[in-house]
Amino acid sequence: MTVHIPVRRRLDDVALDQLFREARTHNAWTDKPVSDETLRELADVLKMGPTSANCSPARIVFVKSREAKEKLKPHLSEGNRDKTMKAPVTAILGYDTEFYEKLPKLFPHADARSWFAGNPALIEETAFRNSSLQGAYLILAARALGLDTGPMSGFDKAGVEQAFFPGGKVKVNFICNLGYGDPAGLFPRSPRFAFDEFCTIA
């Protein structure tokens, strides 16, 4: 029996530039809207990124309407308020602290629910770590689809949770503006480490 192993080709420099080397955190936005179809495509791409036991704890609210933006506005730090109000969409990236209840569907070949039920420390660690991964997938998927991103902290976590995730089981990790960035609002790129400053080959 012949096993077909797909060949993974290296992405070209255009793709690497768009995803990483020339991608920036945007602070100013054009008026070009982001369609609901694009947001659905974004979700369909990012959900394919790996999480431990396929736990997929991220829960995302795409804040797009004027009403929803006004609900978010008072919970933003002063430095994040104006740019967020002008962004076409703001993704609130939360994590479900009861994610393990979905594991019979998402990881059906083992009793993965029992690994977490009754263990709040493991639940929190797993949910936060894996939602952070999914937040990174969101940024890369958005860039891959031609969007710009502006991830940030700088908000009242409790206020955002109460406004968008009432009930208490979903906690907020971070927020991320999405749209088509205006390069005029970019700061000079900050330095990055050289390989030996943050990597070791053992």
Residue pairs with C-beta under 8 A, 6 or more apart in sequence:
11 19
17 23
18 143
18 144
19 140
19 143
19 144
23 143
23 148
23 149
24 148
24 181
24 186
24 189
25 149
25 150
25 151
26 148
26 149
26 150
26 177
26 179
26 181
26 182
26 185
26 186
27 83
27 150
27 185
27 186
27 187
28 83
28 86
28 181
28 182
28 184
28 185
28 186
29 83
29 86
29 87
29 88
29 148
29 177
29 179
29 180
29 181
29 182
29 185
30 179
30 180
30 181
30 182
32 88
32 179
32 180
33 88
34 64
34 88
34 89
34 147
34 178
34 179
34 180
36 64
38 145
38 147
39 62
39 64
39 89
41 145
42 138
42 141
42 142
42 145
42 147
42 178
43 60
45 137
45 141
45 144
45 145
46 134
46 137
46 138
46 140
46 141
47 56
47 134
49 133
49 134
49 136
49 137
49 141
50 133
51 57
51 130
51 133
51 134
52 126
52 129
52 130
53 103
53 106
53 107
53 110
53 112
53 115
54 103
54 106
54 107
55 99
55 100
55 102
55 103
55 106
55 107
55 112
55 126
55 127
55 130
56 99
56 102
56 106
56 130
56 134
57 95
57 96
57 99
57 126
57 127
57 130
57 131
57 134
58 93
58 94
58 95
58 96
58 130
58 131
58 134
58 135
58 138
58 173
59 94
59 95
59 96
59 165
59 170
60 91
60 92
60 93
60 94
60 138
61 68
61 91
61 92
61 94
61 164
61 165
62 89
62 90
62 91
62 178
63 69
63 71
63 72
63 89
63 90
63 91
63 92
63 164
64 88
64 89
64 90
69 84
69 85
69 90
71 163
71 164
72 84
72 90
72 92
72 160
72 163
72 164
73 81
73 84
73 85
74 159
75 155
75 156
75 159
75 160
75 163
76 84
76 154
76 155
76 156
77 154
77 155
79 154
80 152
80 154
80 155
83 150
83 177
83 185
84 90
84 175
84 177
87 150
87 177
87 178
87 179
88 178
88 179
88 180
89 177
89 178
89 179
90 175
90 176
90 177
90 178
91 138
91 175
91 176
91 177
91 178
92 160
92 164
92 172
92 175
93 131
93 134
93 135
93 138
93 172
93 173
93 174
93 175
93 176
94 131
94 161
94 164
94 165
94 170
94 171
94 172
94 173
95 127
95 128
95 130
95 131
95 170
95 171
95 173
96 102
96 127
96 169
96 170
97 123
97 124
97 127
97 169
97 170
97 171
98 169
99 116
99 123
99 126
99 127
100 112
100 113
100 115
100 116
100 117
100 123
101 113
103 112
103 113
103 116
104 112
104 113
115 122
116 122
116 123
116 126
127 171
128 171
128 173
131 173
132 173
135 151
135 173
135 174
135 176
138 149
138 176
139 149
139 151
139 176
142 148
142 149
142 176
142 178
143 149
147 178
147 179
147 180
148 178
148 179
148 180
148 181
149 176
149 177
149 178
150 176
150 177
150 178
150 181
151 174
151 175
151 176
151 177
152 174
152 175
152 176
152 177
153 174
155 172
155 175
157 171
157 172
160 172
160 175
161 168
161 170
161 171
161 172
164 172
165 171
165 172
